[in-house]
């Protein structure tokens, strides 16, 4: 089955700096990847997604990079703001795991003023 | 509705009692997921419904857990003979189609005392 995990459980970032959150996945057949942001007491909120036919996708202040060779996914947040403080999850679907989304363990981002 | 709605938002129950958690997905969404999230942890997949296909129940932790989705819309997650280790936030999500972004509800916080 799919195994999706994160390298760093907590990331402290100075306000205004860029943040990079990493994620590794195990199933090379995964073809759809999502990043979610979860604030305390709320459900996860969609940030950005990417399909396996792409290696980079940009949104507003966020960029997702996909390296299929090493099965690695990253989320870059530009000019991190206090409102970016949250837990970030990556999720993957496709391949042997089917269409269900399998989530990694999460990285907590703390933005220091 | 405008988003995924879950009820109740909080539920306290005595050990051994049965509980039912409800999820109203976004209208027209064919895929529906249930996840469980323990405090400070990631999202644990429970069950996935896709249209009229047989649900993927591979994440249900025991036979005390079951879920239904009536008429392709509302879903109910039932936990029988609740145990203290069932205490968690139960999150529901829906997506328009398989392989697309899933939108989450706010969750039901279940506490078994």
Interface residues (C-beta under 8 A of the other chain):
Chain A: X31 X32 X34 X36 X42 X43 X44 X45 X46 X49 X89 X91 X93 X94 X98 X99 X100 X101 X102 X103 X104 X105 X106
Chain B: X4 X31 X33 X35 X41 X42 X43 X45 X48 X50 X56 X59 X91 X93 X98 X99 X101 X102 X103 X104 X105 X106 X107
